[in-house]
Amino acid sequence: DKIQQAYKTRWVVHCEPSLAGVEHVVKYLGQYTHRVAITNQRILNIADGKVTFIAKDYRDRAIKKPVTLEGVEFLRRFTMHVLPVRFVKIRRFGIYNHTAIRNLKLQFIPEESPDVDTLIKRKQPPETNLQRFQRITGIDPCRCPVCKKGTMITVRELPRIRSPSWLLTFQRPAI
């Protein structure tokens, strides 16, 4: 198992002392390595076995609202966000990023809003060299240069030319 092999490997990391001090480094890295489901600033009140905190209500335009839960229910929801040992949370990126998806939804009325996966499948394949040449020069490289009517087809592709073998074996003199 490659994961177990990676954990058994002894890694050597080069690091230098921070100019801002150890506390700054811990605070900086803590933002990225130890994100929790809820920060202390979002907890408004803990009293009578209930916890009140600020949460986004996604049913109402993601407006931040106070939510009050029983302590046990709050802990149940909180522990659902705690990852098992050796697991790392990776946030969505690219077209799956929550901001990109939200902006995509804003461009369409709900009835015609496409799915992100559908958009990716509908994306056109990358431009070929022939298409690029024709777009840039305006000349169709497959059109017969003599009669200007016939279409040429690819019979064989020549291998790429590489440096001569003697150049590849050339060694620099020792200094």
C-alpha positions as CSV (number, residue, x, y, z in Angstrom):
1,D,0.0,0.0,0.0
2,K,1.6,3.3,-1.2
3,I,0.0,5.3,1.6
4,Q,1.6,3.1,4.3
5,Q,4.9,3.4,2.5
6,A,4.7,7.1,2.5
7,Y,4.0,7.2,6.2
8,K,7.0,5.0,6.9
9,T,9.3,7.2,4.9
10,R,11.5,9.6,7.0
11,W,11.1,13.0,5.5
12,V,13.7,15.7,5.8
13,V,12.3,19.2,5.7
14,H,14.5,22.3,5.4
15,C,13.1,25.2,7.3
16,E,14.6,28.4,8.6
17,P,13.6,30.5,11.7
18,S,10.8,32.9,11.1
19,L,11.6,36.6,11.4
20,A,8.1,37.2,13.0
21,G,8.6,34.6,15.7
22,V,7.1,31.2,16.5
23,E,3.7,32.5,17.5
24,H,3.2,34.0,14.1
25,V,4.1,30.8,12.3
26,V,1.7,28.7,14.5
27,K,-1.1,31.2,13.9
28,Y,-0.4,31.3,10.1
29,L,-0.2,27.6,9.7
30,G,-3.1,27.0,12.0
31,Q,-5.4,28.7,9.6
32,Y,-4.6,26.1,6.9
33,T,-4.0,22.9,8.9
34,H,-6.4,22.9,11.7
35,R,-9.6,24.4,10.3
36,V,-12.6,23.5,12.5
37,A,-16.3,23.3,11.7
38,I,-17.0,26.4,13.8
39,T,-14.8,29.1,15.3
40,N,-15.2,30.5,18.8
41,Q,-16.3,33.9,17.3
42,R,-19.4,32.3,15.8
43,I,-20.6,30.9,19.2
44,L,-22.8,33.5,20.8
45,N,-24.0,31.8,23.9
46,I,-23.9,28.6,25.9
47,A,-26.5,28.3,28.6
48,D,-29.1,25.9,30.0
49,G,-27.7,23.0,27.8
50,K,-28.2,25.0,24.6
51,V,-25.7,26.5,22.2
52,T,-26.4,29.6,20.1
53,F,-24.2,30.3,17.2
54,I,-24.1,32.1,13.8
55,A,-24.7,30.0,10.7
56,K,-25.6,30.7,7.1
57,D,-29.2,29.8,6.1
58,Y,-28.8,28.5,2.5
59,R,-32.5,28.3,2.1
60,D,-32.6,32.1,2.5
61,R,-29.9,33.5,0.2
62,A,-27.1,32.3,2.6
63,I,-27.9,35.0,5.1
64,K,-26.1,34.6,8.5
65,K,-28.6,34.0,11.3
66,P,-28.4,32.9,14.9
67,V,-29.2,29.2,15.4
68,T,-29.9,27.6,18.8
69,L,-29.5,23.8,19.3
70,E,-29.5,21.4,22.2
71,G,-25.9,20.8,23.4
72,V,-26.0,17.1,22.3
73,E,-27.3,18.0,18.8
74,F,-24.6,20.7,18.5
75,L,-21.9,18.2,19.4
76,R,-23.4,15.6,17.0
77,R,-23.2,18.1,14.1
78,F,-19.8,19.3,15.2
79,T,-18.3,15.8,15.3
80,M,-19.6,15.1,11.8
81,H,-17.0,17.6,10.6
82,V,-14.0,16.1,12.5
83,L,-11.9,14.0,10.1
84,P,-10.5,10.6,11.0
85,V,-6.7,10.3,11.8
86,R,-4.5,11.0,8.8
87,F,-7.3,12.5,6.7
88,V,-6.9,16.0,5.4
89,K,-9.7,18.2,4.2
90,I,-9.3,19.5,0.7
91,R,-11.7,22.2,-0.4
92,R,-13.3,22.1,-3.8
93,F,-11.5,24.1,-6.5
94,G,-11.8,25.2,-10.1
95,I,-15.2,24.9,-11.7
96,Y,-16.4,22.9,-8.6
97,N,-15.6,25.9,-6.3
98,H,-18.7,27.1,-4.4
99,T,-18.2,30.6,-5.8
100,A,-18.0,29.4,-9.4
101,I,-21.1,27.2,-8.9
102,R,-23.0,30.1,-7.3
103,N,-22.0,32.5,-10.2
104,L,-23.1,29.8,-12.7
105,K,-26.5,29.6,-11.1
106,L,-26.9,33.3,-11.2
107,Q,-26.5,33.3,-15.0
108,F,-29.5,31.1,-15.6
109,I,-33.1,30.9,-14.5
110,P,-33.6,27.8,-12.3
111,E,-35.5,25.9,-15.0
112,E,-32.6,26.0,-17.5
113,S,-29.7,26.0,-15.1
114,P,-27.2,23.3,-16.4
115,D,-25.4,20.9,-14.1
116,V,-21.6,21.6,-13.8
117,D,-20.8,18.0,-15.0
118,T,-23.0,18.6,-18.1
119,L,-21.1,21.8,-18.9
120,I,-17.8,20.0,-18.6
121,K,-19.0,17.2,-21.0
122,R,-20.3,19.8,-23.4
123,K,-17.0,21.6,-23.5
124,Q,-15.4,21.4,-27.0
125,P,-12.2,19.3,-27.4
126,P,-8.9,21.2,-27.6
127,E,-8.0,22.7,-31.0
128,T,-5.8,20.5,-33.2
129,N,-2.7,21.7,-34.9
130,L,-4.5,21.7,-38.3
131,Q,-7.4,23.8,-36.9
132,R,-5.0,26.2,-35.3
133,F,-2.9,26.6,-38.5
134,Q,-6.1,27.2,-40.5
135,R,-7.4,29.7,-37.9
136,I,-4.2,31.7,-37.8
137,T,-3.2,31.7,-41.5
138,G,-6.6,31.3,-43.2
139,I,-5.1,28.5,-45.3
140,D,-6.5,25.0,-45.2
141,P,-3.5,22.7,-45.0
142,C,-5.5,19.8,-46.2
143,R,-6.6,21.5,-49.5
144,C,-4.6,20.4,-52.5
145,P,-2.1,23.2,-53.3
146,V,-2.3,22.4,-57.1
147,C,-5.9,22.0,-58.0
148,K,-7.3,23.8,-54.9
149,K,-10.3,21.4,-54.9
150,G,-9.1,18.1,-53.6
151,T,-8.6,17.2,-50.0
152,M,-5.3,15.6,-48.9
153,I,-5.3,13.0,-46.2
154,T,-2.7,12.0,-43.7
155,V,-0.9,8.9,-44.9
156,R,2.0,8.8,-42.4
157,E,3.4,11.0,-39.7
158,L,7.2,11.4,-39.6
159,P,8.9,10.9,-36.3
160,R,10.1,13.9,-34.4
161,I,13.7,14.9,-35.2
162,R,15.9,14.8,-32.2
163,S,19.4,15.8,-31.4
164,P,22.2,13.6,-32.8
165,S,23.3,10.8,-30.4
166,W,26.8,12.2,-30.1
167,L,25.4,15.4,-28.6
168,L,23.5,13.4,-26.0
169,T,26.6,11.6,-24.9
170,F,28.7,14.8,-24.7
171,Q,30.0,15.3,-21.2
172,R,31.1,18.6,-19.7
173,P,34.7,18.7,-18.5
174,A,35.1,18.5,-14.8
175,I,35.9,21.8,-13.1
